[in-house]
Amino acid sequence: MVQTDLALRDKPPETGLSLVGLAFRRAIISQLHPKMLAALFLPFIIALLGALILLWFFWDPLNVWLNDEASGWAILNTIDQWMLAIGLFSLKLYLVPLLAMGILLPMSGILGLVIAAIFVMPIVLRHIEKRDYPGLSRQGRNATFVGAWNAIWVGVWFCLGWLLTMPLWLIPPFALILPIFWWAFALNRMLRVDALVEHASPSERRLLWRRYNRQFWLMGGCLALVNLFPPAWLVIPVFSALVFAHFCLEALRRLRAEVVLDL
């Protein structure tokens, strides 16, 4: 394969949306396989344990800190006093625990996604490459290091971004937009690396990330929307890995076919 020619063949993603649909259809079929059903439990158990540990150690200190911070929010105090004056409940009494849950639960969720990216994605790739992509050679280098470093990097940025933008949740549209954006960011930037790092060379990865950037964000956004519903938390880490793996390996197979035809 002539790697230097790849940058010259950055064609428009004519079949990008069809590839997204194909990836989701194949992911649903793959998810029903017993091996993939069994794989659901690792990230879920890790996320559950992470949630319990975070709640055990940080619930009380976080609530105390949030109460102290909330006491300085003039608008919140005015609304709280008005609601109490007309005989309603205290807004801060419910808002502070909700904020604490809004901080701690995503932290455990991103931990489950990191575990899925580092440990579950290799299982996913071995499973689907034999069944759906036979003959697709592995040309990645330093796959374990690159994947682990990227997962940690994305996880840290997700946590920082989530915490720093939480005050914007008080503005109604952002309470829905920001969680979707940050989960789309995490799913996109984490899984597109892990899905390609073992099979694609560095130049192939860069080309595919550039060519299908909008499709990666679309998949991340769709999965982030599903992630808003708690029952989906059990399947999202592995199912997301399957969606990105199918999309990336099919895109890589088509890219290599282009190179062979052009030669």
C-alpha positions in Angstrom: 0.0 0.0 0.0 1.3 3.4 -0.9 0.8 5.4 2.3 2.1 8.7 0.8 -0.8 8.7 -1.6 -3.5 8.7 1.1 -3.5 12.4 1.7 -4.2 13.0 -2.0 -7.3 10.8 -2.0 -9.3 12.6 0.6 -12.5 12.4 -1.4 -15.9 13.7 -0.1 -17.7 11.2 2.1 -20.4 10.4 -0.5 -21.6 7.4 1.4 -21.0 8.8 4.9 -24.6 8.8 6.0 -25.3 5.4 4.6 -22.2 4.1 6.5 -23.7 5.5 9.7 -27.0 3.6 9.1 -25.0 0.5 8.2 -22.9 0.8 11.3 -26.0 1.0 13.6 -27.7 -2.0 11.9 -24.6 -4.1 12.2 -24.1 -3.0 15.8 -27.6 -4.1 16.7 -27.0 -7.6 15.2 -23.6 -7.9 16.8 -25.0 -6.8 20.2 -27.4 -9.8 20.3 -24.5 -12.2 20.1 -23.9 -14.0 23.4 -20.3 -12.8 23.6 -21.3 -9.2 23.2 -24.2 -9.6 25.7 -21.7 -10.9 28.2 -19.4 -8.0 27.5 -22.1 -5.6 28.8 -21.4 -6.4 32.4 -17.7 -5.3 32.6 -18.2 -1.5 32.0 -21.6 -1.6 33.8 -20.1 -3.2 37.0 -17.1 -0.7 36.9 -19.5 2.2 36.5 -21.7 0.9 39.3 -18.7 0.4 41.6 -17.4 3.8 40.7 -20.8 5.4 41.5 -20.9 3.7 44.9 -17.4 4.7 45.8 -18.0 8.3 44.7 -21.2 8.5 46.6 -19.7 7.0 49.7 -16.7 9.3 49.8 -17.9 12.5 48.2 -21.6 12.8 48.7 -21.6 14.6 52.1 -18.6 16.9 51.4 -20.0 17.8 48.0 -23.4 18.6 49.4 -21.8 20.8 52.1 -19.8 22.7 49.5 -22.7 23.1 47.2 -24.9 24.4 50.1 -22.2 27.0 50.9 -21.9 28.0 47.3 -25.7 28.2 46.8 -26.0 30.5 49.8 -24.1 33.1 47.8 -26.4 33.0 44.7 -28.6 36.0 45.1 -31.2 35.0 42.4 -31.5 31.5 43.9 -32.0 32.8 47.4 -34.6 35.3 46.2 -36.6 32.5 44.4 -36.2 30.2 47.4 -37.5 32.8 49.9 -40.4 33.6 47.6 -41.4 29.9 47.3 -41.2 29.5 51.0 -43.3 32.6 51.6 -46.2 31.3 49.5 -46.0 28.0 51.3 -44.1 25.9 48.7 -41.0 23.8 49.2 -37.4 25.1 49.5 -35.8 25.0 46.0 -32.3 24.6 47.5 -33.4 21.6 49.5 -33.9 19.7 46.2 -31.5 21.5 43.9 -28.4 20.8 45.8 -28.8 17.0 45.9 -29.7 17.1 42.2 -26.5 19.1 41.4 -24.5 16.6 43.5 -26.0 13.7 41.5 -25.4 15.6 38.3 -21.7 15.8 39.2 -21.0 12.3 40.6 -23.0 10.1 38.2 -21.4 11.3 35.0 -18.0 10.8 36.6 -18.9 7.1 37.1 -20.3 7.0 33.6 -17.2 8.3 31.9 -15.2 5.7 34.0 -17.4 3.0 32.5 -16.7 4.4 29.0 -13.0 4.5 29.6 -13.1 0.8 30.7 -15.1 0.0 27.5 -12.6 1.8 25.3 -9.5 0.2 26.8 -10.7 -3.3 27.6 -13.9 -4.0 25.7 -13.0 -2.5 22.3 -10.3 -5.1 21.7 -12.9 -7.8 22.4 -15.4 -6.1 20.1 -12.8 -5.8 17.3 -11.7 -9.4 17.5 -15.4 -10.5 17.4 -16.5 -8.4 14.4 -13.3 -8.6 12.3 -13.7 -12.4 12.0 -17.4 -12.3 11.1 -17.7 -9.1 9.1 -14.2 -7.9 8.0 -12.1 -11.0 7.2 -8.8 -10.2 5.6 -8.6 -6.6 6.9 -5.0 -6.4 8.0 -3.8 -4.8 11.2 -1.4 -2.0 10.4 -1.6 0.1 13.6 1.4 0.9 15.8 1.5 1.3 19.6 -2.2 0.6 19.7 -2.4 -0.1 23.5 -0.5 3.1 24.5 -2.3 5.3 22.0 -5.7 4.0 23.0 -5.1 4.2 26.7 -3.6 7.7 26.5 -6.5 9.0 24.4 -9.1 7.5 26.8 -7.5 9.2 29.8 -7.1 12.5 27.9 -10.8 12.5 26.8 -12.0 11.4 30.2 -10.1 14.3 31.9 -11.5 16.9 29.4 -15.0 15.5 29.8 -14.9 15.9 33.6 -13.4 19.4 33.4 -15.8 20.5 30.7 -18.8 19.0 32.5 -18.0 20.7 35.8 -17.0 24.1 34.4 -20.2 24.4 32.3 -22.6 23.2 35.0 -23.6 26.8 36.0 -25.0 27.2 32.5 -27.6 24.5 33.3 -29.6 27.3 35.1 -30.3 28.7 31.6 -33.1 26.3 30.3 -31.7 25.3 26.9 -28.3 24.4 28.2 -29.6 21.9 30.7 -30.4 19.7 27.8 -27.8 20.8 25.2 -24.7 20.6 27.4 -25.1 16.9 28.6 -25.7 15.8 25.0 -22.7 17.8 23.8 -20.2 16.5 26.4 -21.3 12.9 25.9 -21.1 13.2 22.2 -17.6 14.7 22.6 -16.6 11.8 24.8 -18.0 9.0 22.6 -16.7 10.6 19.4 -13.2 11.4 20.5 -12.6 8.3 22.5 -14.1 5.6 20.4 -13.1 6.7 16.9 -9.5 6.3 18.1 -9.9 2.9 19.7 -11.9 1.6 16.8 -9.1 2.4 14.3 -5.9 2.3 16.3 -5.2 -1.5 15.9 -6.1 -1.8 12.1 -5.3 1.6 10.5 -1.9 3.2 10.0 -1.4 6.7 11.4 -1.9 8.2 7.9 -5.1 6.2 7.4 -6.5 7.2 10.8 -5.9 10.9 10.1 -7.5 10.7 6.7 -10.6 8.9 7.9 -11.0 11.2 10.9 -10.9 14.2 8.6 -13.1 12.6 5.9 -15.8 11.4 8.3 -15.6 14.0 11.1 -19.3 15.0 10.8 -20.4 11.4 10.7 -18.4 10.7 13.9 -20.1 13.6 15.6 -23.5 12.4 14.3 -23.0 8.9 15.8 -21.7 10.4 19.1 -24.8 12.7 19.2 -27.3 10.0 18.5 -25.7 7.7 21.2 -25.6 10.7 23.6 -29.3 11.2 23.2 -30.0 7.6 24.0 -27.7 7.9 27.0 -30.1 10.4 28.5 -32.4 7.5 29.5 -31.1 5.6 32.5 -32.0 2.1 31.2 -29.7 2.6 28.3 -26.7 3.0 30.6 -26.3 -0.8 30.7 -25.8 -1.2 27.0 -24.4 2.2 25.8 -20.6 1.5 26.5 -20.5 -1.8 24.5 -23.1 -0.8 21.9 -21.3 2.5 21.2 -18.1 0.5 20.8 -19.8 -1.7 18.3 -21.3 1.2 16.3 -17.9 3.0 16.0 -16.0 -0.3 15.3 -18.4 -1.3 12.5 -18.3 2.3 11.0 -14.5 2.6 11.2 -13.6 -0.9 9.9 -16.1 -0.6 6.9 -14.7 2.9 6.1 -11.1 1.5 6.3 -12.0 -1.4 4.1 -13.5 1.0 1.5 -10.5 3.3 1.7 -8.1 0.5 1.0 -10.2 -0.6 -1.9 -9.9 2.9 -3.3 -6.1 2.8 -3.1 -6.0 -0.6 -4.8 -8.3 0.6 -7.6 -6.3 3.8 -8.1 -3.1 1.9 -8.3 
